[in-house]
Amino acid sequence: MNLTTDLSDRLRRTINPQRLVDTAVQLVAVPSRTGEAGAVSDRLADILTADGFRVERPAGGHPTAPAVAVRFRSGKPGRTLQFNGHLDTVHLPFVPPKVQDGRITGSGSSDMKSGIAAAVEALRALRDTGALPGGAVLLTAHDLHETPWGDGRQLNQLIADGYVGDAVLLPEYLNECLPVIGRGGLTWKVTVSRPGPPIHEVMRPAEPSVIAAGAELVARLNQLHDKVSAKSDAMAGSESVFIGQVHSGEIFNQYPQECRLEGTRRWLPGTRQEDVVAELRGLFDGLARDMGTTVAAEFHPMRDAFLLPQDDPFVAAFQQAYAASSGGQPLKVGAKPFCDDGNTFWALARVPAVTHGPRAGGAHTLEEWVSIDDLVRVAHLYALTAVAYCGEARARA
């Protein structure tokens, strides 16, 4: 659909910055560590209900914190654009919200309650202007996003239950580029152990050294990194194996019983997650056999790899909206440096997803902040993207 200057200006005027800020502050004010987002989900549901939207509360396999869903339909045929965000925050001490110097601060202000508030404001603007030419907008918000406390199960179940659009916008704090590719990732944790108890090093038994086994494991993991890093993408970078922690022993002259290692494995589209796990498991099993130790391994997937076909109609609609909202050129394409829920939509439903949120900082720290002016920009952009995308015929069955 052609996005005229008059339409863009009408949507911009309808967006209420104070209402947007109030919504964000109300969400930030509710503590919601991962797995404990029930109260903030209730708060969002109350806000949307008070706005006159019909709210659904699908459990998504997590009944202690049911998700929030709103379907705003134009009453005409067309595509469905989904606004999706997570309401949970990392497990850090709670910081209450504050509005000062053009910013909102507090736990989740950057990651990503304020972005959800911008999506809500976009939904209000579409309703109040009647600008949606066809199709529908589906707004969803959920828990269990942040690793290592959450594993994405609630969103996975929501997608399986049909809470998925033809395309998705996610207001994570990335806006310098249009991300069209991103690596998948998992964390691994290994415990190398011997059967005997800890003992003074001068009394050590004829058992394998878990530190020596750990050192050998580091060498083998580095060799695996050299192998997998040969697979590379110009934007997303290389596949990798990373070792972030090595721990063993309690004091300098104790022969330890365990050596613990933790790290990550990241991969590009085209590499299967199950093959990544099988390769690592084979490496760990081989070490145990060769070194005479026991190796217990845990794997915690973050998200699978992500690919956004640049010829997808959603990309064209987003770029049209971005140019109309910024008065300039389309956004340059690039890579997504982190794993987010866009990876999940692609992996499970082959649905194109664009991560684009407000200018923000301090994610996963005690000093989160988000720009209020940029929240307004994102709300306007989301509304324009819905107008450009939803009025066309459905792209998928």
DOMI-607662 format. One record per residue (C-alpha): residue in three letters; x, y, z. Coordinates in pm, whole numbers, plus 50000, padded with zeros to 5 digits. Layout:
<rs>
+------+-------+-------+-------+
! type !     X !     Y !     Z !
+------+-------+-------+-------+
!  ALA !     X !     Y !     Z !
...
+------+-------+-------+-------+
</rs>
This chain:
<rs>
+------+-------+-------+-------+
! type !     X !     Y !     Z !
+------+-------+-------+-------+
!  MET ! 50000 ! 50000 ! 50000 !
!  ASN ! 50119 ! 50351 ! 49923 !
!  LEU ! 50204 ! 50532 ! 50245 !
!  THR ! 50113 ! 50893 ! 50184 !
!  THR ! 50251 ! 51183 ! 50383 !
!  ASP ! 49899 ! 51262 ! 50504 !
!  LEU ! 49850 ! 50909 ! 50637 !
!  SER ! 50189 ! 50908 ! 50807 !
!  ASP ! 50118 ! 51245 ! 50969 !
!  ARG ! 49774 ! 51134 ! 51084 !
!  LEU ! 49918 ! 50828 ! 51257 !
!  ARG ! 50196 ! 51035 ! 51410 !
!  ARG ! 49947 ! 51286 ! 51554 !
!  THR ! 49736 ! 51006 ! 51700 !
!  ILE ! 50024 ! 50857 ! 51895 !
!  ASN ! 50008 ! 50996 ! 52248 !
!  PRO ! 50359 ! 51021 ! 52398 !
!  GLN ! 50235 ! 51064 ! 52755 !
!  ARG ! 50004 ! 50765 ! 52728 !
!  LEU ! 50292 ! 50562 ! 52587 !
!  VAL ! 50522 ! 50664 ! 52875 !
!  ASP ! 50251 ! 50589 ! 53131 !
!  THR ! 50207 ! 50240 ! 52983 !
!  ALA ! 50579 ! 50171 ! 52991 !
!  VAL ! 50613 ! 50295 ! 53349 !
!  GLN ! 50323 ! 50079 ! 53465 !
!  LEU ! 50492 ! 49771 ! 53318 !
!  VAL ! 50839 ! 49852 ! 53451 !
!  ALA ! 50690 ! 49910 ! 53798 !
!  VAL ! 50599 ! 49541 ! 53831 !
!  PRO ! 50895 ! 49311 ! 53913 !
!  SER ! 50899 ! 49019 ! 53670 !
!  ARG ! 51204 ! 48798 ! 53681 !
!  THR ! 51199 ! 48518 ! 53426 !
!  GLY ! 50946 ! 48257 ! 53531 !
!  GLU ! 50772 ! 48512 ! 53754 !
!  ALA ! 50601 ! 48740 ! 53500 !
!  GLY ! 50243 ! 48662 ! 53604 !
!  ALA ! 50182 ! 48996 ! 53780 !
!  VAL ! 50314 ! 49210 ! 53495 !
!  SER ! 50117 ! 49003 ! 53243 !
!  ASP ! 49807 ! 49079 ! 53450 !
!  ARG ! 49900 ! 49448 ! 53448 !
!  LEU ! 49932 ! 49453 ! 53069 !
!  ALA ! 49603 ! 49266 ! 53032 !
!  ASP ! 49433 ! 49524 ! 53257 !
!  ILE ! 49576 ! 49813 ! 53053 !
!  LEU ! 49455 ! 49663 ! 52725 !
!  THR ! 49113 ! 49577 ! 52866 !
!  ALA ! 49073 ! 49934 ! 52993 !
!  ASP ! 49159 ! 50051 ! 52641 !
!  GLY ! 48866 ! 49850 ! 52508 !
!  PHE ! 49058 ! 49562 ! 52351 !
!  ARG ! 48943 ! 49203 ! 52389 !
!  VAL ! 49224 ! 49026 ! 52574 !
!  GLU ! 49304 ! 48655 ! 52557 !
!  ARG ! 49516 ! 48482 ! 52822 !
!  PRO ! 49662 ! 48165 ! 52667 !
!  ALA ! 49867 ! 47964 ! 52917 !
!  GLY ! 50126 ! 47851 ! 52666 !
!  GLY ! 50223 ! 47569 ! 52900 !
!  HIS ! 50306 ! 47817 ! 53178 !
!  PRO ! 49985 ! 47860 ! 53381 !
!  THR ! 50150 ! 48061 ! 53660 !
!  ALA ! 50204 ! 48344 ! 53410 !
!  PRO ! 49956 ! 48319 ! 53121 !
!  ALA ! 50054 ! 48514 ! 52813 !
!  VAL ! 49864 ! 48817 ! 52683 !
!  ALA ! 49715 ! 48828 ! 52335 !
!  VAL ! 49499 ! 49081 ! 52149 !
!  ARG ! 49367 ! 49043 ! 51795 !
!  PHE ! 49273 ! 49371 ! 51627 !
!  ARG ! 49093 ! 49294 ! 51302 !
!  SER ! 49014 ! 49535 ! 51020 !
!  GLY ! 48712 ! 49329 ! 50909 !
!  LYS ! 48863 ! 49298 ! 50560 !
!  PRO ! 49082 ! 49030 ! 50400 !
!  GLY ! 49456 ! 49062 ! 50435 !
!  ARG ! 49765 ! 48952 ! 50618 !
!  THR ! 49818 ! 48940 ! 50994 !
!  LEU ! 50115 ! 49128 ! 51140 !
!  GLN ! 50222 ! 49022 ! 51487 !
!  PHE ! 50377 ! 49250 ! 51748 !
!  ASN ! 50557 ! 49021 ! 51994 !
!  GLY ! 50757 ! 49087 ! 52308 !
!  HIS ! 50866 ! 48932 ! 52636 !
!  LEU ! 50771 ! 49071 ! 52977 !
!  ASP ! 51031 ! 48890 ! 53187 !
!  THR ! 51360 ! 49039 ! 53302 !
!  VAL ! 51694 ! 48894 ! 53404 !
!  HIS ! 51748 ! 48791 ! 53767 !
!  LEU ! 51902 ! 49112 ! 53901 !
!  PRO ! 51786 ! 49330 ! 54192 !
!  PHE ! 51472 ! 49522 ! 54100 !
!  VAL ! 51512 ! 49888 ! 54001 !
!  PRO ! 51185 ! 50090 ! 54004 !
!  PRO ! 51095 ! 50311 ! 53707 !
!  LYS ! 51193 ! 50675 ! 53675 !
!  VAL ! 51123 ! 50931 ! 53402 !
!  GLN ! 51397 ! 51188 ! 53367 !
!  ASP ! 51590 ! 51377 ! 53097 !
!  GLY ! 51392 ! 51224 ! 52810 !
!  ARG ! 51446 ! 50868 ! 52930 !
!  ILE ! 51266 ! 50593 ! 53117 !
!  THR ! 51490 ! 50392 ! 53348 !
!  GLY ! 51431 ! 50084 ! 53560 !
!  SER ! 51426 ! 49706 ! 53533 !
!  GLY ! 51306 ! 49599 ! 53190 !
!  SER ! 51286 ! 49953 ! 53051 !
!  SER ! 51536 ! 49863 ! 52782 !
!  ASP ! 51475 ! 49489 ! 52761 !
!  MET ! 51191 ! 49514 ! 52668 !
!  LYS ! 50883 ! 49646 ! 52848 !
!  SER ! 50906 ! 49992 ! 52692 !
!  GLY ! 50919 ! 49834 ! 52347 !
!  ILE ! 50601 ! 49644 ! 52426 !
!  ALA ! 50443 ! 49973 ! 52535 !
!  ALA ! 50535 ! 50121 ! 52196 !
!  ALA ! 50366 ! 49826 ! 52023 !
!  VAL ! 50056 ! 49883 ! 52236 !
!  GLU ! 50055 ! 50252 ! 52137 !
!  ALA ! 50083 ! 50153 ! 51769 !
!  LEU ! 49779 ! 49931 ! 51816 !
!  ARG ! 49586 ! 50219 ! 51973 !
!  ALA ! 49680 ! 50450 ! 51685 !
!  LEU ! 49563 ! 50196 ! 51425 !
!  ARG ! 49232 ! 50160 ! 51606 !
!  ASP ! 49177 ! 50531 ! 51661 !
!  THR ! 49257 ! 50629 ! 51302 !
!  GLY ! 49090 ! 50334 ! 51128 !
!  ALA ! 49398 ! 50328 ! 50905 !
!  LEU ! 49441 ! 49950 ! 50886 !
!  PRO ! 49329 ! 49874 ! 50527 !
!  GLY ! 49284 ! 49499 ! 50572 !
!  GLY ! 49395 ! 49197 ! 50764 !
!  ALA ! 49474 ! 49218 ! 51134 !
!  VAL ! 49733 ! 49290 ! 51400 !
!  LEU ! 49806 ! 49029 ! 51666 !
!  LEU ! 49977 ! 49154 ! 51983 !
!  THR ! 50141 ! 48891 ! 52206 !
!  ALA ! 50349 ! 48920 ! 52523 !
!  HIS ! 50493 ! 48635 ! 52729 !
!  ASP ! 50735 ! 48501 ! 52992 !
!  LEU ! 51027 ! 48254 ! 52985 !
!  HIS ! 51247 ! 48442 ! 52739 !
!  GLU ! 51566 ! 48524 ! 52927 !
!  THR ! 51828 ! 48250 ! 52954 !
!  PRO ! 51947 ! 48068 ! 53155 !
!  TRP ! 51627 ! 48092 ! 53363 !
!  GLY ! 51391 ! 48060 ! 53066 !
!  ASP ! 51407 ! 47840 ! 52760 !
!  GLY ! 51141 ! 47991 ! 52534 !
!  ARG ! 50889 ! 47715 ! 52606 !
!  GLN ! 50594 ! 47951 ! 52645 !
!  LEU ! 50647 ! 48115 ! 52306 !
!  ASN ! 50707 ! 47776 ! 52147 !
!  GLN ! 50369 ! 47660 ! 52276 !
!  LEU ! 50195 ! 47981 ! 52172 !
!  ILE ! 50321 ! 47929 ! 51817 !
!  ALA ! 50205 ! 47566 ! 51825 !
!  ASP ! 49864 ! 47684 ! 51947 !
!  GLY ! 49824 ! 47923 ! 51653 !
!  TYR ! 49926 ! 48253 ! 51811 !
!  VAL ! 50139 ! 48349 ! 51512 !
!  GLY ! 50097 ! 48598 ! 51230 !
!  ASP ! 50219 ! 48607 ! 50871 !
!  ALA ! 50510 ! 48823 ! 50988 !
!  VAL ! 50641 ! 48954 ! 51320 !
!  LEU ! 50787 ! 49275 ! 51460 !
!  LEU ! 50991 ! 49251 ! 51782 !
!  PRO ! 51091 ! 49569 ! 51971 !
!  GLU ! 51428 ! 49449 ! 52099 !
!  TYR ! 51694 ! 49721 ! 52130 !
!  LEU ! 51838 ! 49685 ! 51778 !
!  ASN ! 51779 ! 49958 ! 51520 !
!  GLU ! 52104 ! 50033 ! 51337 !
!  CYS ! 52024 ! 49781 ! 51066 !
!  LEU ! 51751 ! 49552 ! 50933 !
!  PRO ! 51874 ! 49214 ! 51059 !
!  VAL ! 51838 ! 48947 ! 50792 !
!  ILE ! 52056 ! 48675 ! 50943 !
!  GLY ! 52160 ! 48565 ! 51290 !
!  ARG ! 52342 ! 48276 ! 51450 !
!  GLY ! 52174 ! 48018 ! 51667 !
!  GLY ! 52321 ! 47940 ! 52005 !
!  LEU ! 52325 ! 47709 ! 52303 !
!  THR ! 52509 ! 47696 ! 52632 !
!  TRP ! 52687 ! 47380 ! 52740 !
!  LYS ! 52801 ! 47276 ! 53085 !
!  VAL ! 53036 ! 46985 ! 53153 !
!  THR ! 53143 ! 46818 ! 53478 !
!  VAL ! 53452 ! 46595 ! 53451 !
!  SER ! 53480 ! 46371 ! 53756 !
!  ARG ! 53674 ! 46076 ! 53904 !
!  PRO ! 53523 ! 45820 ! 54146 !
!  GLY ! 53722 ! 45893 ! 54464 !
!  PRO ! 53669 ! 46178 ! 54712 !
!  PRO ! 53880 ! 46495 ! 54733 !
!  ILE ! 54210 ! 46419 ! 54911 !
!  HIS ! 54546 ! 46579 ! 55000 !
!  GLU ! 54765 ! 46584 ! 54691 !
!  VAL ! 55048 ! 46383 ! 54855 !
!  MET ! 54796 ! 46105 ! 54922 !
!  ARG ! 54637 ! 46110 ! 54581 !
!  PRO ! 54528 ! 45773 ! 54442 !
!  ALA ! 54600 ! 45625 ! 54104 !
!  GLU ! 54299 ! 45795 ! 53954 !
!  PRO ! 54293 ! 46028 ! 53655 !
!  SER ! 54351 ! 46396 ! 53715 !
!  VAL ! 54031 ! 46586 ! 53644 !
!  ILE ! 54236 ! 46901 ! 53586 !
!  ALA ! 54444 ! 46722 ! 53323 !
!  ALA ! 54122 ! 46594 ! 53167 !
!  GLY ! 53981 ! 46945 ! 53175 !
!  ALA ! 54292 ! 47080 ! 53003 !
!  GLU ! 54258 ! 46813 ! 52735 !
!  LEU ! 53892 ! 46909 ! 52693 !
!  VAL ! 53990 ! 47273 ! 52645 !
!  ALA ! 54232 ! 47165 ! 52372 !
!  ARG ! 53970 ! 46952 ! 52195 !
!  LEU ! 53708 ! 47226 ! 52215 !
!  ASN ! 53954 ! 47473 ! 52065 !
!  GLN ! 54021 ! 47228 ! 51784 !
!  LEU ! 53646 ! 47202 ! 51725 !
!  HIS ! 53624 ! 47580 ! 51715 !
!  ASP ! 53895 ! 47591 ! 51448 !
!  LYS ! 53696 ! 47340 ! 51246 !
!  VAL ! 53349 ! 47498 ! 51271 !
!  SER ! 53471 ! 47856 ! 51231 !
!  ALA ! 53555 ! 47774 ! 50870 !
!  LYS ! 53182 ! 47816 ! 50808 !
!  SER ! 53129 ! 48190 ! 50794 !
!  ASP ! 52889 ! 48457 ! 50669 !
!  ALA ! 52994 ! 48806 ! 50562 !
!  MET ! 52736 ! 48969 ! 50790 !
!  ALA ! 52677 ! 48722 ! 51073 !
!  GLY ! 53035 ! 48606 ! 51121 !
!  SER ! 53160 ! 48254 ! 51188 !
!  GLU ! 53034 ! 47954 ! 51376 !
!  SER ! 53209 ! 47919 ! 51709 !
!  VAL ! 53283 ! 47719 ! 52022 !
!  PHE ! 53353 ! 47936 ! 52324 !
!  ILE ! 53484 ! 47841 ! 52671 !
!  GLY ! 53381 ! 48095 ! 52933 !
!  GLN ! 53443 ! 47923 ! 53266 !
!  VAL ! 53678 ! 47656 ! 53406 !
!  HIS ! 53662 ! 47561 ! 53775 !
!  SER ! 53829 ! 47291 ! 53985 !
!  GLY ! 53953 ! 47233 ! 54338 !
!  GLU ! 53906 ! 47406 ! 54671 !
!  ILE ! 54263 ! 47471 ! 54791 !
!  PHE ! 54610 ! 47455 ! 54636 !
!  ASN ! 54714 ! 47113 ! 54768 !
!  GLN ! 54392 ! 46917 ! 54737 !
!  TYR ! 54354 ! 46657 ! 54463 !
!  PRO ! 54012 ! 46760 ! 54325 !
!  GLN ! 53729 ! 46530 ! 54237 !
!  GLU ! 53565 ! 46746 ! 53970 !
!  CYS ! 53649 ! 46994 ! 53696 !
!  ARG ! 53366 ! 47204 ! 53559 !
!  LEU ! 53362 ! 47388 ! 53226 !
!  GLU ! 53095 ! 47606 ! 53066 !
!  GLY ! 53064 ! 47785 ! 52736 !
!  THR ! 52863 ! 47839 ! 52421 !
!  ARG ! 52826 ! 47704 ! 52070 !
!  ARG ! 52692 ! 47928 ! 51795 !
!  TRP ! 52598 ! 47827 ! 51442 !
!  LEU ! 52473 ! 47969 ! 51112 !
!  PRO ! 52159 ! 47887 ! 50913 !
!  GLY ! 52203 ! 47554 ! 50742 !
!  THR ! 52356 ! 47388 ! 51049 !
!  ARG ! 52107 ! 47182 ! 51245 !
!  GLN ! 52082 ! 47223 ! 51620 !
!  GLU ! 52056 ! 46847 ! 51673 !
!  ASP ! 52382 ! 46796 ! 51482 !
!  VAL ! 52553 ! 47057 ! 51701 !
!  VAL ! 52446 ! 46872 ! 52015 !
!  ALA ! 52546 ! 46534 ! 51874 !
!  GLU ! 52893 ! 46661 ! 51781 !
!  LEU ! 52955 ! 46807 ! 52126 !
!  ARG ! 52821 ! 46497 ! 52299 !
!  GLY ! 53053 ! 46280 ! 52089 !
!  LEU ! 53349 ! 46498 ! 52186 !
!  PHE ! 53264 ! 46475 ! 52558 !
!  ASP ! 53210 ! 46099 ! 52541 !
!  GLY ! 53543 ! 46055 ! 52362 !
!  LEU ! 53723 ! 46250 ! 52633 !
!  ALA ! 53570 ! 46036 ! 52906 !
!  ARG ! 53680 ! 45719 ! 52729 !
!  ASP ! 54031 ! 45840 ! 52655 !
!  MET ! 54099 ! 45996 ! 52996 !
!  GLY ! 53926 ! 45737 ! 53215 !
!  THR ! 53692 ! 45993 ! 53367 !
!  THR ! 53317 ! 46044 ! 53384 !
!  VAL ! 53177 ! 46337 ! 53187 !
!  ALA ! 52826 ! 46468 ! 53255 !
!  ALA ! 52701 ! 46725 ! 53003 !
!  GLU ! 52407 ! 46966 ! 52999 !
!  PHE ! 52284 ! 47157 ! 52694 !
!  HIS ! 52060 ! 47462 ! 52712 !
!  PRO ! 51947 ! 47592 ! 52372 !
!  MET ! 51906 ! 47968 ! 52340 !
!  ARG ! 51750 ! 47994 ! 51993 !
!  ASP ! 51806 ! 47835 ! 51653 !
!  ALA ! 51972 ! 48019 ! 51364 !
!  PHE ! 51772 ! 48289 ! 51185 !
!  LEU ! 51734 ! 48385 ! 50821 !
!  LEU ! 51510 ! 48654 ! 50671 !
!  PRO ! 51476 ! 48626 ! 50291 !
!  GLN ! 51534 ! 48975 ! 50158 !
!  ASP ! 51277 ! 48928 ! 49884 !
!  ASP ! 50998 ! 48856 ! 50133 !
!  PRO ! 50706 ! 49103 ! 50101 !
!  PHE ! 50742 ! 49184 ! 50468 !
!  VAL ! 51089 ! 49326 ! 50412 !
!  ALA ! 50953 ! 49554 ! 50142 !
!  ALA ! 50666 ! 49668 ! 50366 !
!  PHE ! 50899 ! 49740 ! 50658 !
!  GLN ! 51143 ! 49931 ! 50442 !
!  GLN ! 50861 ! 50136 ! 50292 !
!  ALA ! 50735 ! 50221 ! 50640 !
!  TYR ! 51085 ! 50300 ! 50767 !
!  ALA ! 51151 ! 50540 ! 50480 !
!  ALA ! 50809 ! 50705 ! 50528 !
!  SER ! 50857 ! 50745 ! 50903 !
!  SER ! 51213 ! 50873 ! 50883 !
!  GLY ! 51174 ! 51088 ! 50574 !
!  GLY ! 51481 ! 50921 ! 50433 !
!  GLN ! 51619 ! 50604 ! 50284 !
!  PRO ! 51543 ! 50240 ! 50370 !
!  LEU ! 51740 ! 50085 ! 50652 !
!  LYS ! 52064 ! 49907 ! 50563 !
!  VAL ! 52060 ! 49530 ! 50606 !
!  GLY ! 52287 ! 49353 ! 50851 !
!  ALA ! 52317 ! 49074 ! 51105 !
!  LYS ! 52149 ! 49019 ! 51441 !
!  PRO ! 52426 ! 48983 ! 51701 !
!  PHE ! 52211 ! 48811 ! 51963 !
!  CYS ! 51946 ! 48540 ! 51974 !
!  ASP ! 51589 ! 48657 ! 52022 !
!  ASP ! 51235 ! 48540 ! 51959 !
!  GLY ! 51261 ! 48623 ! 51589 !
!  ASN ! 51485 ! 48317 ! 51563 !
!  THR ! 51206 ! 48108 ! 51716 !
!  PHE ! 50939 ! 48229 ! 51475 !
!  TRP ! 51165 ! 48142 ! 51182 !
!  ALA ! 51273 ! 47804 ! 51317 !
!  LEU ! 50929 ! 47679 ! 51423 !
!  ALA ! 50691 ! 47846 ! 51176 !
!  ARG ! 50910 ! 47980 ! 50891 !
!  VAL ! 50755 ! 48320 ! 50961 !
!  PRO ! 50965 ! 48627 ! 50871 !
!  ALA ! 51050 ! 48842 ! 51171 !
!  VAL ! 51213 ! 49183 ! 51196 !
!  THR ! 51379 ! 49290 ! 51519 !
!  HIS ! 51359 ! 49668 ! 51551 !
!  GLY ! 51320 ! 49859 ! 51875 !
!  PRO ! 51391 ! 50191 ! 52039 !
!  ARG ! 51729 ! 50344 ! 52115 !
!  ALA ! 51814 ! 50200 ! 52455 !
!  GLY ! 52098 ! 50073 ! 52669 !
!  GLY ! 52197 ! 49891 ! 52984 !
!  ALA ! 52024 ! 49565 ! 52903 !
!  HIS ! 52104 ! 49292 ! 53158 !
!  THR ! 52240 ! 49552 ! 53402 !
!  LEU ! 52103 ! 49766 ! 53686 !
!  GLU ! 52118 ! 50076 ! 53464 !
!  GLU ! 51864 ! 50012 ! 53188 !
!  TRP ! 51728 ! 50309 ! 52997 !
!  VAL ! 51524 ! 50386 ! 52687 !
!  SER ! 51475 ! 50704 ! 52486 !
!  ILE ! 51119 ! 50839 ! 52503 !
!  ASP ! 51147 ! 51015 ! 52167 !
!  ASP ! 51258 ! 50690 ! 52007 !
!  LEU ! 50969 ! 50501 ! 52167 !
!  VAL ! 50736 ! 50740 ! 51986 !
!  ARG ! 50926 ! 50678 ! 51663 !
!  VAL ! 50894 ! 50301 ! 51703 !
!  ALA ! 50519 ! 50323 ! 51773 !
!  HIS ! 50477 ! 50528 ! 51453 !
!  LEU ! 50693 ! 50286 ! 51252 !
!  TYR ! 50500 ! 49983 ! 51376 !
!  ALA ! 50167 ! 50138 ! 51284 !
!  LEU ! 50294 ! 50231 ! 50937 !
!  THR ! 50437 ! 49882 ! 50881 !
!  ALA ! 50098 ! 49730 ! 50966 !
!  VAL ! 49928 ! 49960 ! 50714 !
!  ALA ! 50182 ! 49874 ! 50443 !
!  TYR ! 50175 ! 49498 ! 50507 !
!  CYS ! 49833 ! 49392 ! 50628 !
!  GLY ! 49624 ! 49527 ! 50341 !
!  GLU ! 49770 ! 49285 ! 50089 !
!  ALA ! 49659 ! 48929 ! 50026 !
!  ARG ! 49781 ! 48667 ! 50273 !
!  ALA ! 50131 ! 48550 ! 50191 !
!  ARG ! 50094 ! 48209 ! 50355 !
!  ALA ! 49829 ! 47944 ! 50404 !
+------+-------+-------+-------+
</rs>
